[in-house]
Amino acid sequence: MNPSSISFSSFFSSTNVSSISSSNFFSSTNPSSISSSNFFSSTNPPSISSSNFLSSTNPSSISSSNFFSSTNPSSISSSSFFSSTNPSSISSSNFFSSTNPSSISSSNFFSSTNPLSISSSSFFSSTNPSSISSSSFFSSTNPSSISSSSFFSSMNPSSTNLSSVSSSNFFSSTNPSSISSSNFFSSTNPSSISSSNFFSSTNPSSISSSNFFSSTNPSSISSSNFFSSTNPSSISSSNFFSSTNPRLSPLQLLQLHEPCLSLFQLLQFHESYLSPLPTSSAP
């Protein structure tokens, strides 16, 4: 109870473990600090699963560098991975830095209540993941800030690399103070980016983005009720769709957004796409 500090280096450094599973791995109350360098540094583990991995109450800080640095894990799954209550800070650099994971799936990945800050640099920096799927990825309540730089920075997601980036209610937080992103999807050549109710937050104070979709040559970008938020205070964007050669017409871009925005706002939102399209000359 109430440990001042829990720290470790290469906690699980075994090679080719069959299974690493845990229920309430850290159930301490009010730890001052939980830090880790290469927490799971095992090679080729078949499965890493956890229920309420960090179930501590009111931790002052949870920080990690290369939390999962395993190579070629078959599966990384988590239910309520961070179920801590009122953490002061959750920060991560290369949280999932695994190479070629077969699957990364999560239900309520961050289910913390009222986190002060959730920040990430290259949250998913895995190389060539087969699939990244999430249901209610950020289901936190009233987060003060959610910021990300190159949230999905996977390289070359295509038919042989990243098969799909899909999300249902990706940001389902309630009343977030701020949701900001720079190059949220900075993947190159994704095969598919699809979303249902991507931003389903209620009454967000601010939603801003610079180069939200900065992918190059996406095969498909589809969305149903992309911004289904209720009464947002502000929605601003610079080069929202800055992809190169997207297979979407201006009409399709307008159709992506159902009447949650006025026509005037839509015109402002996609002004760069309303210019005449270049015509190719006949051979």
Sine and cosine of phi, psi and omega as CSV:
sin_phi,cos_phi,sin_psi,cos_psi,sin_omega,cos_omega
0.00,0.00,0.69,-0.72,0.10,-1.00
0.78,0.62,0.78,0.62,0.07,-1.00
-0.94,0.33,0.57,-0.82,0.01,-1.00
-0.95,0.32,-0.63,0.78,-0.06,-1.00
-0.45,-0.89,0.66,-0.76,0.12,-0.99
-0.81,-0.59,0.93,-0.37,-0.02,-1.00
-0.69,-0.73,0.44,-0.90,-0.05,-1.00
-0.29,-0.96,0.44,-0.90,0.08,-1.00
-0.83,-0.56,0.84,-0.55,-0.02,-1.00
0.81,0.59,0.86,0.51,-0.07,-1.00
-0.84,0.54,-0.79,0.62,0.09,-1.00
-0.95,-0.32,0.99,-0.12,-0.01,-1.00
-0.95,-0.31,0.34,0.94,0.01,-1.00
-0.92,0.39,0.34,-0.94,0.03,-1.00
-0.94,-0.34,0.76,-0.65,0.09,-1.00
0.82,0.57,0.78,0.63,0.07,-1.00
-0.96,0.27,0.53,-0.85,-0.03,-1.00
-0.96,0.27,-0.68,0.74,-0.04,-1.00
-0.39,-0.92,0.64,-0.77,0.13,-0.99
-0.82,-0.57,0.94,-0.33,-0.01,-1.00
-0.75,-0.66,0.47,-0.88,-0.06,-1.00
-0.41,-0.91,0.64,-0.77,0.15,-0.99
-0.88,-0.47,0.87,-0.49,-0.04,-1.00
0.82,0.57,0.83,0.55,-0.09,-1.00
-0.83,0.55,-0.81,0.59,0.07,-1.00
-0.95,-0.32,0.99,-0.16,-0.01,-1.00
-0.96,-0.29,0.37,0.93,0.02,-1.00
-0.92,0.39,0.37,-0.93,0.01,-1.00
-0.95,-0.32,0.80,-0.60,0.08,-1.00
0.82,0.58,0.79,0.61,0.10,-1.00
-0.95,0.30,0.58,-0.81,0.01,-1.00
-0.94,0.33,-0.62,0.79,-0.05,-1.00
-0.44,-0.90,0.68,-0.74,0.14,-0.99
-0.80,-0.60,0.93,-0.36,-0.03,-1.00
-0.75,-0.66,0.46,-0.89,-0.07,-1.00
-0.46,-0.89,0.63,-0.78,0.15,-0.99
-0.87,-0.49,0.88,-0.47,-0.02,-1.00
0.83,0.56,0.85,0.52,-0.06,-1.00
-0.82,0.57,-0.83,0.56,0.08,-1.00
-0.95,-0.30,0.99,-0.12,0.01,-1.00
-0.96,-0.27,0.36,0.93,0.01,-1.00
-0.92,0.39,0.36,-0.93,0.02,-1.00
-0.95,-0.31,0.80,-0.60,0.07,-1.00
0.82,0.58,0.77,0.64,0.09,-1.00
-0.96,0.28,0.71,-0.71,0.03,-1.00
-0.89,0.46,-0.58,0.82,-0.06,-1.00
-0.45,-0.89,0.69,-0.73,0.14,-0.99
-0.80,-0.60,0.94,-0.34,-0.02,-1.00
-0.76,-0.65,0.48,-0.88,-0.06,-1.00
-0.43,-0.90,0.64,-0.77,0.15,-0.99
-0.89,-0.45,0.88,-0.47,-0.04,-1.00
0.82,0.57,0.83,0.56,-0.09,-1.00
-0.83,0.56,-0.82,0.58,0.05,-1.00
-0.94,-0.33,1.00,-0.07,-0.04,-1.00
-0.97,-0.24,0.40,0.92,0.02,-1.00
-0.91,0.41,0.38,-0.92,0.00,-1.00
-0.95,-0.30,0.80,-0.60,0.07,-1.00
0.80,0.60,0.80,0.60,0.09,-1.00
-0.95,0.31,0.59,-0.80,0.02,-1.00
-0.94,0.34,-0.63,0.78,-0.04,-1.00
-0.44,-0.90,0.70,-0.72,0.14,-0.99
-0.82,-0.58,0.94,-0.33,-0.02,-1.00
-0.75,-0.66,0.48,-0.87,-0.07,-1.00
-0.45,-0.89,0.65,-0.76,0.15,-0.99
-0.89,-0.46,0.89,-0.46,-0.05,-1.00
0.82,0.57,0.84,0.55,-0.07,-1.00
-0.83,0.56,-0.79,0.61,0.10,-0.99
-0.95,-0.30,1.00,-0.09,0.01,-1.00
-0.97,-0.26,0.37,0.93,0.02,-1.00
-0.91,0.42,0.39,-0.92,0.02,-1.00
-0.96,-0.28,0.79,-0.61,0.07,-1.00
0.80,0.60,0.79,0.62,0.09,-1.00
-0.95,0.32,0.59,-0.81,0.01,-1.00
-0.95,0.32,-0.63,0.77,-0.04,-1.00
-0.45,-0.90,0.68,-0.73,0.15,-0.99
-0.82,-0.58,0.94,-0.33,-0.02,-1.00
-0.77,-0.64,0.49,-0.87,-0.07,-1.00
-0.44,-0.90,0.67,-0.75,0.16,-0.99
-0.91,-0.42,0.89,-0.46,-0.05,-1.00
0.81,0.59,0.85,0.52,-0.09,-1.00
-0.83,0.56,-0.82,0.58,0.09,-1.00
-0.97,-0.24,0.99,-0.10,0.00,-1.00
-0.97,-0.25,0.37,0.93,0.02,-1.00
-0.91,0.42,0.40,-0.92,0.01,-1.00
-0.96,-0.29,0.81,-0.59,0.07,-1.00
0.80,0.60,0.81,0.59,0.08,-1.00
-0.95,0.31,0.60,-0.80,0.03,-1.00
-0.94,0.35,-0.62,0.79,-0.04,-1.00
-0.42,-0.91,0.70,-0.72,0.15,-0.99
-0.81,-0.58,0.94,-0.35,-0.03,-1.00
-0.75,-0.66,0.48,-0.88,-0.06,-1.00
-0.45,-0.89,0.64,-0.77,0.15,-0.99
-0.89,-0.46,0.89,-0.46,-0.04,-1.00
0.82,0.57,0.84,0.54,-0.08,-1.00
-0.82,0.57,-0.80,0.60,0.09,-1.00
-0.96,-0.28,1.00,-0.08,0.01,-1.00
-0.97,-0.26,0.36,0.93,0.01,-1.00
-0.91,0.42,0.39,-0.92,0.03,-1.00
-0.96,-0.27,0.79,-0.61,0.06,-1.00
0.81,0.58,0.79,0.62,0.08,-1.00
-0.95,0.32,0.60,-0.80,0.02,-1.00
-0.95,0.32,-0.63,0.78,-0.04,-1.00
-0.44,-0.90,0.68,-0.73,0.15,-0.99
-0.81,-0.59,0.94,-0.34,-0.02,-1.00
-0.76,-0.65,0.48,-0.88,-0.06,-1.00
-0.43,-0.90,0.66,-0.75,0.16,-0.99
-0.90,-0.44,0.88,-0.48,-0.05,-1.00
0.82,0.57,0.84,0.55,-0.08,-1.00
-0.83,0.56,-0.81,0.58,0.09,-1.00
-0.97,-0.26,1.00,-0.08,0.01,-1.00
-0.97,-0.24,0.37,0.93,0.02,-1.00
-0.91,0.41,0.39,-0.92,0.02,-1.00
-0.96,-0.27,0.81,-0.58,0.07,-1.00
0.81,0.59,0.80,0.60,0.08,-1.00
-0.94,0.33,0.61,-0.80,0.01,-1.00
-0.95,0.31,-0.60,0.80,-0.04,-1.00
-0.43,-0.90,0.71,-0.71,0.14,-0.99
-0.81,-0.59,0.94,-0.35,-0.02,-1.00
-0.76,-0.65,0.49,-0.87,-0.06,-1.00
-0.46,-0.89,0.65,-0.76,0.15,-0.99
-0.90,-0.44,0.88,-0.47,-0.04,-1.00
0.81,0.59,0.86,0.51,-0.08,-1.00
-0.82,0.57,-0.81,0.59,0.10,-1.00
-0.97,-0.25,1.00,-0.05,0.01,-1.00
-0.97,-0.25,0.36,0.93,0.02,-1.00
-0.89,0.45,0.43,-0.90,0.04,-1.00
-0.98,-0.22,0.80,-0.60,0.07,-1.00
0.82,0.57,0.78,0.62,0.08,-1.00
-0.95,0.31,0.58,-0.81,0.02,-1.00
-0.96,0.27,-0.62,0.78,-0.06,-1.00
-0.44,-0.90,0.67,-0.74,0.14,-0.99
-0.79,-0.61,0.93,-0.36,0.00,-1.00
-0.75,-0.66,0.48,-0.88,-0.06,-1.00
-0.45,-0.89,0.66,-0.75,0.16,-0.99
-0.90,-0.43,0.88,-0.48,-0.04,-1.00
0.80,0.60,0.86,0.52,-0.09,-1.00
-0.83,0.56,-0.81,0.59,0.09,-1.00
-0.97,-0.26,1.00,-0.08,0.01,-1.00
-0.97,-0.25,0.36,0.93,0.02,-1.00
-0.90,0.43,0.41,-0.91,0.02,-1.00
-0.97,-0.26,0.81,-0.59,0.06,-1.00
0.80,0.60,0.80,0.60,0.07,-1.00
-0.95,0.32,0.61,-0.79,0.03,-1.00
-0.95,0.32,-0.62,0.79,-0.03,-1.00
-0.43,-0.90,0.70,-0.71,0.15,-0.99
-0.80,-0.60,0.93,-0.36,-0.01,-1.00
-0.75,-0.66,0.49,-0.87,-0.06,-1.00
-0.46,-0.89,0.65,-0.76,0.14,-0.99
-0.89,-0.45,0.89,-0.46,-0.03,-1.00
0.81,0.59,0.86,0.51,-0.08,-1.00
-0.83,0.55,-0.80,0.61,0.11,-0.99
-0.97,-0.24,0.99,-0.10,-0.04,-1.00
-0.96,-0.28,0.40,0.92,0.05,-1.00
-0.87,0.49,0.51,-0.86,-0.04,-1.00
-0.98,-0.20,0.68,-0.73,0.15,-0.99
0.79,0.61,0.78,0.62,0.10,-0.99
-0.96,0.30,0.90,-0.44,-0.01,-1.00
-0.59,-0.81,-0.31,-0.95,-0.04,-1.00
-0.88,0.47,-0.52,0.86,0.00,-1.00
-0.99,-0.12,-0.19,0.98,-0.03,-1.00
-0.92,-0.38,-0.99,-0.16,0.03,-1.00
-1.00,0.09,0.92,-0.39,-0.04,-1.00
-0.96,0.28,-0.67,0.75,-0.10,-0.99
-0.36,-0.93,0.61,-0.79,0.19,-0.98
-0.89,-0.46,0.96,-0.27,-0.06,-1.00
-0.77,-0.64,0.47,-0.88,-0.04,-1.00
-0.43,-0.90,0.66,-0.75,0.15,-0.99
-0.91,-0.41,0.88,-0.48,-0.04,-1.00
0.81,0.58,0.84,0.55,-0.08,-1.00
-0.82,0.57,-0.81,0.59,0.09,-1.00
-0.96,-0.26,1.00,-0.08,0.01,-1.00
-0.97,-0.26,0.36,0.93,0.01,-1.00
-0.91,0.41,0.40,-0.92,0.03,-1.00
-0.96,-0.28,0.80,-0.60,0.06,-1.00
0.80,0.61,0.81,0.59,0.07,-1.00
-0.95,0.32,0.61,-0.79,0.02,-1.00
-0.94,0.33,-0.62,0.78,-0.04,-1.00
-0.43,-0.90,0.70,-0.71,0.15,-0.99
-0.80,-0.59,0.94,-0.35,-0.03,-1.00
-0.75,-0.66,0.49,-0.87,-0.07,-1.00
-0.45,-0.89,0.64,-0.77,0.14,-0.99
-0.88,-0.48,0.88,-0.47,-0.02,-1.00
0.83,0.56,0.84,0.55,-0.07,-1.00
-0.83,0.55,-0.80,0.59,0.10,-0.99
-0.96,-0.27,1.00,-0.08,-0.01,-1.00
-0.97,-0.24,0.34,0.94,0.02,-1.00
-0.92,0.39,0.38,-0.92,0.03,-1.00
-0.96,-0.29,0.77,-0.64,0.06,-1.00
0.81,0.59,0.82,0.57,0.06,-1.00
-0.95,0.30,0.59,-0.81,0.04,-1.00
-0.95,0.31,-0.65,0.76,-0.04,-1.00
-0.43,-0.90,0.69,-0.72,0.15,-0.99
-0.80,-0.60,0.94,-0.35,-0.02,-1.00
-0.77,-0.64,0.49,-0.87,-0.06,-1.00
-0.43,-0.90,0.65,-0.76,0.15,-0.99
-0.91,-0.42,0.88,-0.48,-0.03,-1.00
0.81,0.58,0.84,0.55,-0.08,-1.00
-0.82,0.57,-0.81,0.59,0.08,-1.00
-0.96,-0.27,1.00,-0.08,0.01,-1.00
-0.97,-0.26,0.36,0.93,0.02,-1.00
-0.91,0.42,0.41,-0.91,0.02,-1.00
-0.96,-0.28,0.79,-0.61,0.06,-1.00
0.80,0.60,0.81,0.59,0.07,-1.00
-0.95,0.32,0.61,-0.79,0.02,-1.00
-0.94,0.33,-0.62,0.79,-0.04,-1.00
-0.42,-0.91,0.70,-0.72,0.14,-0.99
-0.80,-0.60,0.93,-0.37,-0.02,-1.00
-0.75,-0.67,0.49,-0.87,-0.06,-1.00
-0.44,-0.90,0.65,-0.76,0.14,-0.99
-0.88,-0.47,0.89,-0.46,-0.03,-1.00
0.83,0.56,0.83,0.56,-0.08,-1.00
-0.83,0.55,-0.81,0.59,0.11,-0.99
-0.96,-0.27,1.00,-0.08,0.01,-1.00
-0.97,-0.25,0.38,0.93,0.01,-1.00
-0.91,0.41,0.41,-0.91,0.03,-1.00
-0.96,-0.26,0.77,-0.64,0.06,-1.00
0.80,0.61,0.82,0.58,0.05,-1.00
-0.95,0.32,0.64,-0.77,0.05,-1.00
-0.95,0.31,-0.62,0.79,-0.04,-1.00
-0.44,-0.90,0.69,-0.72,0.16,-0.99
-0.79,-0.61,0.93,-0.36,-0.02,-1.00
-0.78,-0.63,0.52,-0.86,-0.03,-1.00
-0.43,-0.90,0.65,-0.76,0.14,-0.99
-0.92,-0.40,0.88,-0.48,-0.02,-1.00
0.81,0.59,0.84,0.55,-0.09,-1.00
-0.82,0.58,-0.79,0.61,0.10,-0.99
-0.96,-0.28,1.00,-0.04,0.02,-1.00
-0.97,-0.24,0.35,0.94,0.01,-1.00
-0.91,0.42,0.42,-0.91,0.02,-1.00
-0.97,-0.24,0.81,-0.58,0.08,-1.00
0.79,0.61,0.82,0.57,0.06,-1.00
-0.94,0.34,0.63,-0.78,0.03,-1.00
-0.95,0.33,-0.60,0.80,-0.04,-1.00
-0.44,-0.90,0.70,-0.71,0.14,-0.99
-0.79,-0.62,0.93,-0.37,-0.01,-1.00
-0.76,-0.65,0.50,-0.87,-0.06,-1.00
-0.44,-0.90,0.63,-0.77,0.14,-0.99
-0.88,-0.47,0.89,-0.45,-0.02,-1.00
0.81,0.58,0.83,0.56,-0.07,-1.00
-0.82,0.57,-0.79,0.61,0.11,-0.99
-0.96,-0.27,1.00,-0.03,0.00,-1.00
-0.97,-0.24,0.37,0.93,0.01,-1.00
-0.90,0.44,0.42,-0.91,0.05,-1.00
-0.99,-0.12,0.78,-0.62,0.02,-1.00
0.82,0.57,0.76,0.65,0.07,-1.00
-0.95,0.31,0.58,-0.82,0.01,-1.00
-1.00,0.04,0.82,0.57,0.02,-1.00
-0.69,-0.73,0.71,-0.70,0.06,-1.00
-1.00,0.06,0.30,-0.95,0.07,-1.00
-0.83,0.56,-0.62,0.79,0.03,-1.00
-0.88,0.47,-0.67,0.74,0.04,-1.00
-0.90,0.44,-0.61,0.79,0.03,-1.00
-0.89,0.46,-0.66,0.75,0.04,-1.00
-0.92,0.40,-0.58,0.82,-0.02,-1.00
-0.95,0.31,-0.29,0.96,0.02,-1.00
-0.89,0.46,-0.45,0.89,-0.10,-1.00
-0.94,-0.35,0.92,-0.39,0.06,-1.00
-0.96,0.29,0.11,-0.99,-0.25,-0.97
-0.92,0.39,0.63,0.78,0.16,-0.99
-0.98,0.20,-0.29,0.96,0.06,-1.00
-0.87,-0.49,0.54,-0.84,0.03,-1.00
-0.96,0.28,0.28,-0.96,0.02,-1.00
-0.87,0.49,-0.64,0.77,0.02,-1.00
-0.87,0.49,-0.68,0.74,0.03,-1.00
-0.91,0.42,-0.61,0.79,0.03,-1.00
-0.89,0.45,-0.66,0.75,0.01,-1.00
-0.89,0.46,-0.65,0.76,0.05,-1.00
-0.93,0.37,-0.59,0.81,-0.10,-1.00
-0.92,0.40,-0.59,0.80,-0.10,-1.00
-0.86,-0.52,0.61,0.79,-0.08,-1.00
-0.89,0.46,-0.50,0.87,-0.01,-1.00
-0.95,0.31,-0.29,0.96,-0.04,-1.00
-0.99,-0.15,-0.08,1.00,-0.05,-1.00
-1.00,-0.02,-0.04,1.00,0.07,-1.00
-0.96,0.28,0.40,-0.92,-0.02,-1.00
-0.85,0.53,0.66,-0.75,0.02,-1.00
-0.97,0.26,0.58,-0.81,0.05,-1.00
-0.92,0.39,0.66,-0.75,0.01,-1.00
-0.98,-0.20,0.68,-0.73,0.03,-1.00
-1.00,0.02,0.66,-0.75,-0.01,-1.00
-0.98,0.20,0.52,-0.86,0.01,-1.00
-0.93,0.36,0.59,-0.81,0.01,-1.00
-0.92,0.39,0.00,0.00,0.00,0.00
